Amino acid sequence: MSANLRLLIVDDDVEFLEILERCFSRRGFAVTARATCPDALEAAGRQSFDAAIVDRSVPGGADLELVGRLNSINGNLPIIVLSGWNGPAFVAEALAAGACEYLTKPCALGEIETAVRRILGLRDTQLAGGETAR
């Protein structure tokens, strides 16, 4: 069902990035994983994505800069901000920057997949094993 859907994932925690890349690839998404703001912007300039999961703050960009810049490249790109920063002010800032979802780390991988499926209008399914993302 998610075959051929392109997902951009950006996080400077390489281990976490690899976990998300593996999990979504297994679900049939075409995943592009990047660890910095410039690398993510370069990828977004070369191809279009159906959705993005981005850390709130990644190297090479100011806090939430990537969200705004991705929106300037593709204003229709649904973006999920996934961050260890928690609180209503952080959520409000991310939504104002153009994110459509905000998830706080740590959270279950199934919760991340549910958010991706929700923003893409896909039927909800859980990742196996109830794994937790850090």
N, C-alpha and C positions, 0 to 999 in steps of 0.2 A: 504494500500500500504506500510506503514512503519511498519506493524506488524512484530514482532520478531526482528527488528533492535535494537541493544543494544547501548545505548548512555550514556556516562559518562559525568556528569556535575560537575565541581568543582569551588566553589566560597565560600569565607569566609563570605559573606553577606547572612546569613541564610534565611532571608525573600525573597531575590532575588532568591536564590537557590530553594526555595519551589515554587516560581512562575514558574520558568523554568521547574521544575520537573512536576508540574501539567499540564502545557501547552503541553509539549512533550508527557506525558503519555496519555493525551486526544487524541493525534494524532496517538496513537498506538505504540509508541516507548517503549521499555523496558528500563526505566531510572534508573541509579544508581547515586545518588547525594552524594557528599562528600564535606566537608568544609576545609580539610587540605591536604597538600602534602602527608604525610605518609598514611592517610586513602585512598586517591585516588590511591596511588601506591599499597597498599594492595589489593584493589579491582581489579586493573589491573593485578595483579599477580594471582588472583583466577579465573578470567574469561576474555574472549576476548570481545572487543567492536568494533562496526562498525564505530564509530566516537566519538569525545570528544569535549566538550566546556569547556575551562578552563580560569580562571582569570589569568592575567599576573603574579600576585604575590599572593601566598596563604601561610598561616602559615605553618611552618615546612619545608620551602624550600626557596632558594634564588630566586630572580627575574628570571622568565622563566625556572627555574630548572625543574619544573614538565613537561614542554613540552619536554625537552631533555630526561628525564627519561622515559616518556611514549613511546617515539620513540625508546629507547633502549629495551624496553619490546616488542613492536610491531612496527617495522619500517614502516609498511603499514597503521598505524592508522592515518586517517585524523583528524587534530586538528584545532579547531577554537579558537583563543585567543580573549577573550572579556574583554576589559579593559577601565578604565576611563582615562588612559594615552593616549594622542593623539600626533601625529606628525610622520613625515616620518622616523625618526631615530628609534622610538619605533616599528613601523611596520617592518622595515628592520631587527631589532634585533629578533623579533618574528619569522619572516620567516626564518632567518638564523638558529634559534634554532630548526626549524622543523615544525612550524605551516604552514597551507596552506591557512588560512584566518585570518584576523584581523578586528575586529569590535570594534568601540569605543562606550562606554556607555555615555549617555543614547542612546538607539536605540529602534526602534519598535520591538516587539516580532516577528512580521512577517518578519522583516529583518534577525533576527537570524534563524528563521525556513527556510527562503530562502537559507541562507548560508549552513545550514545543508543539505538541500535537494540537493543543488548544489554539495557539496563535495561527496555526496553519489550517485549522478546521478539520483535523483528522480525528478518526475514532481513537479514543484513549486506550492504551495498553500499558502495562507495567513492565519495567525491566526485570529480568529474572533475578531472583535471589535477594531482593530488597537491599541491594548494595547501597552504601551511603557515599556521597561525594563530599570531599573535604573542602 
